[in-house]
Amino acid sequence: MPFLQLADYRIHYELTGAASAPVLVLSNSLGTTMAMWEAQLAEFAKSFRVLRYDTRGHGQSEVASGPYTFGQLAQDVVRLLEALKIEQAHFCGLSMAG
């Protein structure tokens, strides 16, 4: 699984699906990992290139110094998209990610 080093921590992510498909970002809820989307992944990947990631402090993403803000969490996604050269994406999240 790939990792991206951001300014203050390392983020764990996975891209699934055809490179030519529109991107769908799936963001996990509090206390979970990107694995929460496993049951939906195959169906979503039929129509989308799916980008899942572990929110900072969750799963295999590093724990950065807190406290965390929603602004930081949003910026993490923007920085991930920029690094992967994804200019446009649909976004789906639950709990704090919604």
Long-range contacts (C-beta under 8 A, 24 or more apart in sequence): 1-60, 3-60, 4-79, 4-80, 4-83, 4-84, 6-76, 6-79, 6-80, 7-79, 8-64, 8-65, 9-56, 9-61, 9-62, 9-63, 9-64, 10-61, 10-62, 11-53, 11-54, 11-56, 11-61, 11-62, 11-76, 11-80, 12-53, 12-54, 12-59, 12-60, 12-61, 13-51, 13-52, 13-53, 13-54, 13-80, 13-84, 14-51, 14-52, 14-53, 15-49, 15-50, 15-51, 15-84, 16-41, 16-45, 16-49, 16-50, 16-52, 17-44, 17-45, 17-46, 17-48, 17-49, 17-50, 18-49, 19-49, 20-49, 21-47, 21-48, 21-49, 22-47, 22-48, 22-49, 22-88, 22-89, 22-90, 23-48, 23-49, 23-50, 23-51, 23-86, 23-88, 23-89, 23-90, 24-48, 24-49, 24-50, 24-51, 24-89, 24-90, 24-91, 24-92, 25-51, 25-52, 25-53, 25-77, 25-81, 25-89, 25-90, 25-91, 25-92, 25-93, 26-50, 26-51, 26-52, 26-92, 26-93, 27-53, 27-55, 27-77, 27-91, 27-92, 27-93, 27-94, 27-97, 28-52, 28-53, 28-54, 28-55, 28-58, 28-59, 28-93, 28-94, 28-97, 29-93, 29-94, 29-95, 29-96, 29-97, 29-98, 30-95, 30-96, 31-58, 32-58, 32-59, 33-58, 33-59, 33-60, 34-59, 35-59, 36-94, 48-90, 51-80, 51-81, 51-84, 51-86, 51-89, 53-77, 53-80, 55-96, 55-97, 70-96, 73-97
